[in-house]
Amino acid sequence: MGKKVKTSVALDKDLLSWIEEMVKRKRFASRTHAIEYSLQRLREQEKEELHITPKA
């Protein structure tokens, strides 16, 4: 992955609690890791869906 750029986001309290619990359990190294991982997975899924969806 390329150079990191600092930004801020507003998250639902429940979602942030889940992320913090996953970091505590060592599922993710940090909040940043959790968010990057999730966005990478979403990007991959979106790419797959764009290629699989039949054209009208």
C-alpha positions as CSV (number, residue, x, y, z in Angstrom):
1,M,0.0,0.0,0.0
2,G,1.1,3.6,-0.7
3,K,1.8,6.5,1.6
4,K,-0.7,7.0,4.3
5,V,-2.7,10.3,4.5
6,K,-4.2,11.3,7.8
7,T,-7.9,12.0,7.8
8,S,-10.9,11.8,10.1
9,V,-14.2,10.0,9.9
10,A,-17.3,10.0,12.0
11,L,-18.5,6.4,12.9
12,D,-21.6,5.0,14.6
13,K,-20.8,4.4,18.2
14,D,-21.6,0.7,17.9
15,L,-19.3,0.3,14.9
16,L,-16.5,2.0,16.7
17,S,-17.1,-0.2,19.8
18,W,-16.9,-3.3,17.5
19,I,-13.6,-2.1,16.0
20,E,-12.1,-1.4,19.4
21,E,-13.1,-4.9,20.6
22,M,-11.5,-6.5,17.5
23,V,-8.3,-4.5,18.2
24,K,-8.4,-5.6,21.8
25,R,-8.8,-9.2,20.7
26,K,-5.8,-8.8,18.3
27,R,-8.0,-9.3,15.2
28,F,-6.7,-6.0,13.9
29,A,-3.5,-4.2,14.9
30,S,-5.2,-0.8,15.1
31,R,-8.4,1.1,14.2
32,T,-6.6,2.1,11.0
33,H,-5.9,-1.5,10.2
34,A,-9.5,-2.4,10.7
35,I,-10.8,0.3,8.5
36,E,-8.2,-0.2,5.7
37,Y,-8.9,-4.0,5.7
38,S,-12.7,-3.4,5.5
39,L,-12.4,-0.9,2.7
40,Q,-10.0,-3.1,0.7
41,R,-12.4,-6.0,1.0
42,L,-15.3,-3.7,-0.1
43,R,-13.2,-2.5,-3.1
44,E,-12.4,-6.1,-4.1
45,Q,-16.1,-7.0,-3.8
46,E,-17.2,-4.0,-5.9
47,K,-14.6,-4.9,-8.6
48,E,-15.9,-8.5,-8.8
49,E,-19.5,-7.4,-8.9
50,L,-18.8,-4.9,-11.8
51,H,-17.2,-7.7,-13.8
52,I,-19.8,-10.4,-13.1
53,T,-22.9,-8.2,-13.6
54,P,-24.4,-8.9,-17.0
55,K,-24.6,-5.8,-19.3
56,A,-28.0,-4.7,-20.3
